[in-house]
Amino acid sequence: MRDYGDIARRIEALGDRAQTRLLGEVGGYPIHGVSWGDEGQPLVWLTGGVHGDEPAGVEAVLRFLERDAWPEGLAFAVVPCVNPHGWVHNQRENAQGCDINWSYARDDVVEVQVVKDMARGRCFEFVVDFHEDWESPGFYIYEIRRNGVPIAQDIARQVAEICPLNDSAEIEGQPARGGVVYPDITEEEATRGRGIPLELFRHHTDHLLTTETPTGLDMETRVATHLAVLDAVVAEHRR
């Protein structure tokens, strides 16, 4: 079992640099929220640990929070670990045996309710959700964007200098090219149900990115890959 207290200690160590609050509690494990930025600034959504067996996303979010300086001109709403029970027990699902990512329609899942409460009435400049894939030989990324030019191909080329790409023509049953997946949203929902990322895109953002690092690589490479993606998206939107 992982020590969830380490996450709490690292968030507490941020001190007055950010606002931290308890978003919910599952099985005695708190779900922490971290935010900063001025009212009126474009707001960014950043999450990790939706699936508990994907620890690099959680570590990447924490490393981002621990940087000496955060991006100027943007406000952030951050949940370092959406699924604390899963993270502690190294399992994909939460304590209910539920895949949080595809359970948006349910009203009895605390982690989903946290997401809904956090998003309610807000629009996000962009949404980034860090994930991992234990079966993948390399990195891949999902991007959906309206009213803007997609940047996933450029991001994948940058990431290739850090981490190998998954060059398969089909990833997770969806067409792909050069580490970029081109999902059929209707098919995804028909197969899996209402997903958190798709609901956020429909109602709360024009730009959604989900990163997937290969679990078989070392932690440092996976973390560096997630952070490289985040830096690239931040740079795009600050322009």
N, C-alpha and C positions, 0 to 999 in steps of 0.2 A: 504494500500500500504506500502511496505517496503521501508526503507531509503537506497537507493543505495549509497548515499554519505558515509555511514559507511564503505562500502567495500573499496572505494577510500582512505578514511582516514587511514584505517588499512594498506593498501599497501604502502601508502606514508610514514607511520611511520617506515617502514623497513629501510629507509634511504639508506646509501651506502653499506649495507650488500649485496644488490642484484641489478641487472639491471631491471628497470621497463620500460615498453613502452606501448603506445597505439596501439593495434592491429587492432582496427576497432571501428565503432560507429553505434549504432542502436537506432533510435528514440531519439537521444540526450543522450543516455547512452553509455559511453565508455566501450569497452572490454579491460581489462587490462591483460598484460602479465608480468610475473616475471621470471627471469632466473638468474642462478649463476653456477659457476664451471669453471674449466680450460679447454681450448681446448685440445682435446685428451682424456678427461675422458669419460667413458660411460655415455650416455645421457639418462635421464628419462623423460617421459611425464606424467604429472599429471593434471587432470581436475576435476571440479565440476560444478554443475549448468547447465548442458546441458538441463535438464528439470526444468523449473522455479518453479514448485511446490515441489521441492526436496531440501529444504534449508540446511539439515544437511551436504550434500556433500560440499556445499560452505563453511559452517562454519568449516568443518574438514580441508579443504585446507588452510583456513586462520589461523587456530590454528597451523597447521604444519609450515606455514611460520613464525609464531610468536615465535616459539621455540627458546631457547637460542643458540642451536647448530643444524646445519644441517648435514646430513650424509656425511662423508668424502669419497673421492674416487669416487664420482658420481657428474655429472652435472645435473641440472634440468631445464626443460622448463614447466612452470606452467601457467594455465589459471584458476583462482579461480572461475570465473562465466562466462561460455560460453554464456549464454542466459540472459542478464541483464533485458530485457523487461519482460520476463516471470517471473524472480525472483521478480521483483518489484511488479508485478500484481498477483503473486501466481498462475500462470497458466503454464501448461505443455509446450504449444507451444510458439513460438516467436510471434512478432507483426503481422506477415503474416499468423498466424494460422497454422504454419508449425512445425512438429515434427523434430527438427534439427537432432536428432540422426539417422534418416532414410532418410535423404535428401541429401546424398553425391553427387548424380548425378545431382543435381540442380546447376545452375550457378548464380541464382538470390537471393541467401540467404547469407547475409553478414556473419552470424556466421559460416556457412559452409566454406565460402571463407577464413575466419580467420584460420580455422583448416587446410585447404589445404596449405595456405601460410606458416604456422608454421611447417608443416611436410615436405614441399618440399625439396628434396635433403638430408634428414636426416634419420638416423637410430637410433632407441631407444633401449636401453638395456631392458627396459620393459615399458609398458603403463598401468596406473591405472586410471580408471574413476569411480568416486563416484556417486552412484544413490540411490534412495529410492523407496519403493513400498508401497502405502497406503493400498493395499489389503492384503499384506503378514502378516502372524502371526509371522514371524521371519526372521532372516538374511539368505541370500543366495548369492552365488558367481558364476560367469562365469569365466572360465579360458581356454585359448587356448595357447598351447605352442609347439613349434617345437624345436628339438635339446636340449631337457632338460626334466627333470622329473617334472611332474605336482605337485604342492604344495597346491592346493586348499583344499584337504581333511585335510591336517595338519592345514591349516589356519582356516578352519571351526571348528576344534576341539578346537583351541585356543580361537576363538571368542565365543564359547559356554559358556565360563567362564564369559563373559561380557554380552552377548545378546542371547536370545533364537534363535534357528535355525528353519528354515522352513523345516520340515522333510517330506514334501509331496513327493510322488513318481513321481509327474509331476508338474512342475512349468512353468508358461507361455507357456503351450503346449509342453514343452520339458522334457525329462526324467531327473530325479534328484535323488540324494541320499545323505542324511546327510547334506543338505544345499548346495550341489554342483550340478550345472546344467550342463548337458552334451548336448550342443546344436548341432543340425543338421544345419550347416551353409548354405547349399544349400536351405533348407526349410525356414530358417529365411529370406533369401534374396528374395525368391519367394513370401513370404507372405508380407514382409514389405518394400522391396526395398533395395537399396545399403546403408548400414549402416556405419557410421563413424568408430566404433570399428573394423569392419571386414576389411574395407579398410586400416586402420592403420596396422592391422595384416598382410594383404597380402603384403604390400609394404614397411612398415617402422619398423616392430618389429617382434621378434620371441616369444614374451611373452606378452600376453594381459590378463588383469584382470578387470572385472567389478563387483563392489560390490553393493549390494542392502540391505539397512537397512529398517526395518519396521517403517513406518511413525507414527504408533500408539504408539510407545514407546517415552519416553522423549528425548529431544534433546541431553542431555549430554551422554546418553547411545548410541545413534546413532553416535554421533561424535567420541566417544571413540572406537566404533566398526570399523569405517572407518580407524582411525589412527592405530589401532592394525593390520589391514590388511596391511597397507602401511609399517609399521615397519617390519612385517614378510617378505614381499617381498624384502625390502631393505637388510635385513639380509641375505636372500638367495643369492642375487646377489653379495653382498660384499664378500661372501665366495669364 
